[in-house]
């Protein structure tokens, strides 16, 4: 795979009173269209994605906006552009996320912008900022910014990862270790404020329900559920440790596992009529095949009634709920800060 480079000609124009910017790293939950800009089978640049908000496909895995789009809105920022989009401005941040990406270089290798490559793109941005603004002003700009992550889910997928060759503990250590290195890489360039999701139980997603054998169809079995739980425990520990080690490091961790599970188990409480079947897809639970493009698929009439838009991704309504939780939620689902507080915090 040959990836486009972030352009050194990217527009840079800064007013005197810029709001806190937002830098976005991760996978399909956060990708605003980066995978549209290089050759990969992992794309959703076709109808009906984007149907209810943008009214055309943008590369987002939803009928509308994603979690970072709502976070940007709450922070009074414009939509944060994909890093590979030509001619973008860095004024308010950049989105580096890539559908299918993992914390490990080997996850979906050749088809995604891995987390390490996302970091290299960020370093290019930092270099351009220093050239434009000068070292001290660039560091101030980056220290004021907030950095959000959704990463790790694809690392625990039997189709893309080498789990069988490691114990679960060893493998989780590799995933968390690489994520930690990337966070430190951003910190070394000036980043101080980080927002991170833990991992959900994908065994209850439509794609997982549909793939069960006939005898257990519809159950929430997940062959990597133990590894995901180990990941979440390790993530919480490493964030506490980073706060101890790194001067000025602040973070917001979201218990995405619990927040998602609550909506799967009690959909009506959160305004959903359906939490097992996807709005768009085919087969049992509309969990097989794909949504749109050259795939045969069924499409619901009212995506807001569904927790899932496609077999593996939330609807826009669900994304908005998760974003509101991250922005202004409290312990035990959000700790030690929510994103609103992170945006307001003064950095050292």
Rosetta blueprint (number, residue, H / E / L):
1 X L
2 X L
3 X L
4 X L
5 X L
6 X L
7 X L
8 X L
9 X L
10 X L
11 X E
12 X L
13 X L
14 X L
15 X L
16 X L
17 X L
18 X L
19 X L
20 X L
21 X L
22 X E
23 X E
24 X E
25 X E
26 X E
27 X L
28 X L
29 X L
30 X L
31 X L
32 X L
33 X L
34 X H
35 X H
36 X H
37 X H
38 X L
39 X L
40 X L
41 X L
42 X L
43 X L
44 X L
45 X L
46 X L
47 X L
48 X L
49 X L
50 X L
51 X L
52 X L
53 X L
54 X L
55 X L
56 X L
57 X L
58 X L
59 X L
60 X L
61 X L
62 X L
63 X L
64 X L
65 X L
66 X L
67 X H
68 X H
69 X H
70 X H
71 X H
72 X H
73 X H
74 X H
75 X L
76 X L
77 X L
78 X L
79 X L
80 X L
81 X L
82 X E
83 X L
84 X L
85 X L
86 X L
87 X L
88 X L
89 X E
90 X L
91 X L
92 X L
93 X L
94 X L
95 X E
96 X L
97 X L
98 X L
99 X L
100 X L
101 X L
102 X L
103 X L
104 X L
105 X L
106 X L
107 X L
108 X L
109 X L
110 X L
111 X L
112 X L
113 X L
114 X L
115 X H
116 X H
117 X H
118 X H
119 X H
120 X H
121 X H
122 X H
123 X H
124 X H
125 X H
126 X H
127 X H
128 X H
129 X H
130 X H
131 X H
132 X H
133 X H
134 X L
135 X H
136 X H
137 X H
138 X H
139 X H
140 X H
141 X H
142 X H
143 X H
144 X H
145 X L
146 X E
147 X E
148 X E
149 X E
150 X E
151 X L
152 X L
153 X H
154 X H
155 X H
156 X H
157 X L
158 X L
159 X L
160 X L
161 X L
162 X L
163 X H
164 X H
165 X H
166 X L
167 X L
168 X H
169 X H
170 X H
171 X H
172 X H
173 X H
174 X H
175 X H
176 X H
177 X H
178 X H
179 X H
180 X H
181 X H
182 X H
183 X H
184 X H
185 X H
186 X H
187 X H
188 X H
189 X L
190 X L
191 X L
192 X L
193 X E
194 X E
195 X E
196 X E
197 X E
198 X L
199 X L
200 X L
201 X L
202 X H
203 X H
204 X H
205 X L
206 X H
207 X H
208 X H
209 X H
210 X H
211 X H
212 X L
213 X L
214 X L
215 X L
216 X L
217 X L
218 X L
219 X L
220 X L
221 X L
222 X L
223 X L
224 X L
225 X H
226 X H
227 X H
228 X H
229 X H
230 X H
231 X H
232 X H
233 X H
234 X H
235 X H
236 X H
237 X H
238 X H
239 X H
240 X H
241 X H
242 X H
243 X H
244 X H
245 X H
246 X L
247 X L
248 X L
249 X L
250 X E
251 X E
252 X E
253 X E
254 X E
255 X L
256 X H
257 X H
258 X H
259 X H
260 X H
261 X H
262 X H
263 X H
264 X H
265 X H
266 X L
267 X H
268 X H
269 X H
270 X H
271 X L
272 X L
273 X L
274 X E
275 X L
276 X L
277 X L
278 X L
279 X L
280 X E
281 X E
282 X E
283 X L
284 X H
285 X H
286 X H
287 X L
288 X E
289 X L
290 X L
291 X L
292 X L
293 X L
294 X L
295 X L
296 X L
297 X L
298 X E
299 X E
300 X L
301 X L
302 X L
303 X H
304 X H
305 X H
306 X E
307 X L
308 X E
309 X E
310 X E
311 X L
312 X L
313 X E
314 X E
315 X L
316 X H
317 X H
318 X H
319 X H
320 X H
321 X H
322 X H
323 X H
324 X H
325 X H
326 X H
327 X H
328 X H
329 X L
330 X L
331 X L
332 X L
333 X L
334 X E
335 X E
336 X E
337 X L
338 X L
339 X H
340 X H
341 X H
342 X H
343 X H
344 X H
345 X L
346 X L
347 X L
348 X L
